[in-house]
Amino acid sequence: MKKEDIPHIKFNSISEGHKFFGLPAPAHPLISVISSTNSSLDFSKPAANHILNFYKISYRPKFSNRLKYGQHYYDFDQGGLLFASPNQIIGKEDHDPMDVSGCSSHVLLIHPDFLWNYPLAKKIKQYGFFSYATNEALHLSESERDTMLSIFRMIDDELNNRIDDFSQDVIISQIELLLNYANRFYKRQFITRKAVNSDLLQQLDDLLDNYFSDDNPLNEGLPSVQYLAEQLNLSPNYLSDMLRSLIGQTAQQYIHSKLIDKAKEILSTTSLTVSEIAYTLGFEHPQSFSKLFKSKTNQSPLEFRKSFN
């Protein structure tokens, strides 16, 4: 059977996951903390891609030194965090090759229903790192690791020792704390990888310049964030967050910026009509081009051409 033909294993509940791995039933049906100190969980057990119906945050104590970010090694070798959102396909390759210890040492599983009626239910979807690729994991310094694992332990302690009317409120606050720290540490990671990210920015510039210089817009339409991310071997969310950290723009805003620059060049150096320019740049409708141009420059394309001349 080909790899792509292997069916997905789907875990609809946290209890199903516990049962599959031979673990005791979770203390709470909607949230669980699993650690290597209190279980013999083998994360290499799934023989196929699998889908979780809940959030997963896992800490791996060691990543393979063979894995690189671009052409550079990761910031730290003390391990790091991986995030997965509900209904995200997790491949077996996301578990074996990177994890020289054989398994993650701490895993937090959160069913969306646990967050129901809390602001975090909506806010958690805004954290882009839940859709980052495995090679975009959050690599932690020793002090960052200690901070994160202390929160894992607090949640585990609350689940196993203090289930009462206040437990859910407390645990929700602890999850928010963990996510806020993850956000902070990812911002640090973008800074410490500034040289690498600057190289990626140059590659992105070249990609867009080449895209608009060829007949790609006429044949393929406007370049998408997904297309650019694939060319750079990044996830779309990671690309956008990286750009926001570097230049204060998302990937979509960056595409629009480059597109407007190209439009200005054509308007100032050719006599092509606005419609011809719109089609040249990949727009299906000239009105869409004119609307975007004016929103970015406060001028219509013809007003810009007139002022330039």
C-alpha positions in Angstrom: 0.0 0.0 0.0 1.3 3.4 -1.0 1.9 5.9 1.8 -0.8 8.2 0.5 -3.2 5.3 0.5 -2.8 4.6 4.2 -5.9 5.7 6.0 -5.8 8.4 8.7 -6.2 7.4 12.3 -8.7 9.9 13.9 -9.0 10.5 17.6 -12.3 12.2 18.3 -11.7 12.4 22.0 -8.9 12.6 24.4 -10.1 9.4 26.1 -9.7 7.6 22.7 -6.1 8.8 22.5 -5.3 7.6 26.1 -6.9 4.2 25.3 -5.0 3.8 22.0 -1.7 4.4 23.8 -2.5 2.2 26.7 -2.8 5.0 29.2 -5.2 5.3 32.2 -8.4 7.3 31.5 -7.7 11.1 31.8 -8.6 12.8 35.0 -10.8 15.2 33.0 -12.4 14.1 29.7 -11.6 17.4 27.9 -8.0 18.1 29.0 -5.0 16.0 29.8 -1.3 16.4 30.6 0.9 13.4 29.7 4.5 13.3 30.7 7.3 10.7 30.4 7.8 10.8 34.1 4.4 9.2 34.7 3.8 7.2 31.6 5.5 4.9 29.0 3.8 6.6 26.1 5.3 5.7 22.7 4.5 8.4 20.2 5.9 6.3 17.3 3.0 3.9 17.7 0.6 5.4 15.0 1.6 3.6 11.7 -0.2 6.2 9.6 -1.0 9.9 9.5 -3.5 10.8 12.2 -5.9 13.5 13.0 -6.8 14.9 16.5 -10.1 16.5 17.3 -8.4 18.6 19.9 -5.4 20.9 20.4 -2.0 19.4 21.1 1.0 21.2 22.6 4.1 18.9 23.0 7.5 19.5 24.4 10.4 17.5 22.9 13.6 17.5 25.0 15.8 17.1 21.9 15.6 17.7 18.2 17.9 16.1 15.7 21.0 18.2 14.9 20.6 17.2 11.3 17.5 19.4 11.0 18.2 22.9 10.0 16.3 26.1 9.5 17.2 27.2 5.9 20.9 26.7 5.8 21.4 27.5 9.5 21.1 25.5 12.7 18.4 26.1 15.2 18.9 28.7 18.0 19.1 26.2 20.8 19.5 22.4 21.2 17.6 22.1 24.5 14.4 21.0 22.7 11.2 22.9 22.1 7.5 23.0 21.6 5.2 21.9 18.8 1.6 23.0 18.3 -1.2 21.3 16.5 -4.8 22.4 16.1 -8.0 20.3 15.8 -8.4 18.4 12.5 -4.9 19.0 11.5 -3.3 16.0 9.8 -0.2 15.0 11.7 2.2 12.7 9.8 4.2 10.0 11.3 7.3 11.9 10.1 6.3 14.6 12.5 7.1 12.2 15.4 10.0 9.8 14.5 12.8 11.6 12.7 12.9 14.7 14.9 12.7 13.0 18.2 15.9 11.2 19.1 14.6 10.4 22.5 11.7 8.4 21.0 8.9 10.5 22.4 7.9 13.9 23.7 8.4 14.3 27.4 5.3 16.5 28.0 2.1 16.7 26.1 -0.9 18.9 26.7 -4.2 17.9 25.0 -7.1 20.4 25.1 -10.5 19.6 23.6 -12.2 22.8 22.1 -15.2 22.1 24.4 -13.0 22.8 27.4 -12.7 26.4 26.2 -16.3 26.9 25.4 -17.9 30.0 26.9 -14.4 31.5 27.6 -12.8 34.3 25.5 -9.9 31.9 24.9 -12.1 29.7 22.7 -11.9 32.5 20.1 -8.5 33.9 21.0 -6.7 30.5 20.6 -7.5 30.5 16.9 -5.5 33.7 16.5 -2.2 32.1 17.6 -0.6 31.4 14.2 1.9 28.8 15.6 -0.8 26.2 15.8 -0.5 25.8 12.1 3.3 26.1 11.8 5.1 23.2 10.2 7.3 20.8 12.2 10.5 22.5 11.1 9.1 25.8 12.5 9.0 24.5 16.0 9.6 26.9 19.0 13.2 26.2 20.1 13.7 27.1 23.8 16.6 28.3 25.8 17.1 26.6 29.2 15.3 29.3 31.1 12.4 29.4 28.6 12.1 25.6 28.8 11.9 25.8 32.6 9.2 28.4 32.4 7.1 26.3 30.0 7.5 23.0 31.8 6.5 24.7 35.1 3.2 25.6 33.5 2.7 22.0 32.2 3.3 20.9 35.8 0.8 23.4 37.3 -1.9 22.3 34.9 -1.2 18.6 35.7 -1.2 19.4 39.5 -4.5 21.2 39.2 -6.1 18.3 37.2 -4.9 15.6 39.6 -5.3 17.3 43.0 -7.7 20.1 42.9 -10.8 19.4 40.8 -13.4 21.9 42.1 -15.6 24.8 41.0 -12.6 26.9 40.4 -10.4 24.4 38.5 -11.5 25.3 35.0 -11.0 29.0 35.5 -7.5 28.3 37.0 -6.5 26.0 34.1 -7.9 28.3 31.5 -5.7 31.0 33.0 -2.7 28.7 33.0 -3.3 27.8 29.3 -3.4 31.5 28.4 -0.2 32.0 30.3 1.5 29.2 28.3 0.3 30.6 25.0 1.4 34.1 25.9 4.8 32.9 26.8 4.9 30.9 23.5 4.0 34.1 21.6 6.8 36.0 23.4 9.4 33.3 22.8 8.4 33.0 19.1 9.0 36.8 18.8 12.4 36.2 20.4 13.1 33.4 17.9 12.3 35.7 14.9 14.8 38.2 16.3 17.6 35.7 17.0 17.1 34.3 13.4 17.2 37.8 11.9 20.1 36.9 9.6 18.3 33.8 8.4 15.0 35.6 8.0 16.7 38.4 6.1 17.9 35.8 3.6 14.4 34.5 3.3 13.2 38.1 2.7 15.6 38.5 -0.1 14.5 35.2 -1.6 10.9 36.4 -1.3 11.8 39.6 -3.1 13.4 37.7 -5.9 10.4 35.3 -6.1 8.0 38.2 -6.6 10.3 40.1 -8.9 10.6 37.1 -11.1 6.9 36.3 -10.9 5.9 39.8 -12.1 8.6 39.9 -14.7 7.5 36.7 -16.4 4.1 35.8 -17.8 3.0 34.2 -14.6 0.4 36.7 -13.6 -1.3 36.4 -17.0 -1.4 32.6 -16.8 -1.6 32.0 -13.0 -3.2 35.2 -11.7 -2.0 37.0 -8.6 0.6 35.3 -6.5 -0.9 33.8 -3.3 0.6 33.5 0.2 0.3 29.8 -0.1 2.3 29.8 -3.3 5.1 31.9 -1.9 5.2 29.8 1.3 5.6 26.6 -0.7 8.4 28.1 -2.7 10.2 29.0 0.5 9.3 25.7 2.3 7.5 27.5 5.0 3.9 27.4 6.3 1.8 30.4 5.3 1.3 31.5 8.9 5.0 31.3 9.7 5.8 33.4 6.6 3.3 36.1 7.6 4.5 36.2 11.2 8.1 36.3 10.1 7.4 39.3 7.8 5.3 41.0 10.5 8.3 40.7 12.8 10.8 41.9 10.2 9.0 44.7 8.4 5.6 45.1 10.1 3.6 43.6 7.2 1.8 40.3 6.7 2.6 38.2 3.7 -0.6 39.4 1.9 0.3 43.1 2.7 3.8 42.5 1.4 2.4 41.0 -1.9 0.2 44.0 -2.3 3.2 46.4 -1.6 5.3 44.7 -4.3 2.3 44.6 -6.7 1.8 48.4 -6.3 5.5 49.1 -6.8 5.3 47.1 -10.1 2.1 48.9 -11.1 3.8 52.3 -10.5 6.7 51.2 -12.7 4.5 50.2 -15.5 2.3 53.3 -15.2 5.4 55.5 -15.4 7.3 53.8 -18.1 4.6 52.6 -20.6 1.5 53.8 -22.3 -0.5 50.6 -21.4 -4.1 51.3 -20.4 -5.2 50.6 -16.8 -7.1 47.5 -18.0 -4.0 46.2 -19.8 -1.9 46.8 -16.7 -4.5 45.1 -14.5 -4.5 41.9 -16.6 -0.7 42.0 -16.9 -0.5 41.9 -13.1 -2.9 39.0 -12.8 -6.2 40.8 -11.9 -9.3 39.3 -13.4 -11.2 42.6 -13.2 -9.6 46.1 -13.8 -11.9 47.6 -11.2 -10.2 45.4 -8.5 -6.8 46.7 -9.5 -7.9 50.3 -9.5 -9.6 49.9 -6.1 -6.5 48.3 -4.5 -4.2 50.9 -6.1 -6.2 53.8 -4.7 -6.5 52.2 -1.3 -2.7 52.0 -1.1 -1.7 55.3 -2.7 -4.8 57.6 -2.3 -4.7 58.0 -6.1 -6.3 56.3 -9.0 -3.8 54.7 -11.5 -4.6 57.5 -14.0 -4.1 60.2 -11.3 -0.7 58.7 -10.5 0.3 58.6 -14.1 -0.7 62.2 -14.5 1.1 63.4 -11.4 4.2 61.4 -12.4 4.3 62.8 -15.9 
